[in-house]
Amino acid sequence: MTQRAAAKLRAVLGVVVSLSWACEETTPPSAPNARSQAVRAAPGAVATPAATATPKPVGQKKPRAPLCRGQMEKAPRELPTQTIASSDAEEGSSAATFVPQPGRYTWLNLWAAWCLPCKEEIPRLLGWQKKLRDAGVPFDVEFLSMDDDSRQLQSFLKSQPADGLRSTYWLKEGAPRTDWLTSLGLDPDPELPGHLLIDTTGQVRCFVQGAVEDEDFPSLHSLLKP
């Protein structure tokens, strides 16, 4: 092949390569699926935007179960009469026996000075006592401490205002506490707070585990109606 023929061949090959590059550069990139569907839609049609997830509405607070549900119909339990103790902000500790007043309902709160929910609900319970008495219901709130540290208990009682909790019955750690609780069918090491509803004859009608709330008051009031 002569040099002239070779030069012509190289020129022809260069033109072919240039045309190939031009075709590749002008080829449009593929569109996303949603866009491709819009492009292929009939003339005048409006593309539908992609669906978005609808947030779920926040659910309402679940209503609390009525106090003592299913327990009032059962046979009552006898309240232990063994000697325990009491602790007073001014007089300190002494021997005592918890005996509810005849003819009156008694709400006995199991609590401890180290238990934050217990301390938070004390004003609520005292407020319930006032509201029920004002409504003509013979109702007393009593407190039974499960404290192990007498100094912590005494310090808390002394810190209370005049209309707060200044004295309490006290189940000391050991046999007295175990015997008192197990005689009622309760755990000798119960979770606090706990509550016992005692009827006008001095018998235990129900046990409530955990802290009570303001919305529990109507439920309690309904239990005390004649």
Secondary structure, DSSP 8 states (H G I E B T S, - for coil): --HHHHHHHHHHHHHHHHHHHHHHHHS-----HHHHHHHHS-TT----------------------TTTTTTTS--EE-----EEEEETTTEEEEE-----TTSEEEEEEE-TT-HHHHHHHHHHHHHHHHHHHTT--EEEEEEE--S-HHHHHHHHHHS-TTS--EEEE--TTHHHHHHHHTTT--SS--SSEEEEE-TTSEEEEEEES---GGGHHHHHHHT--
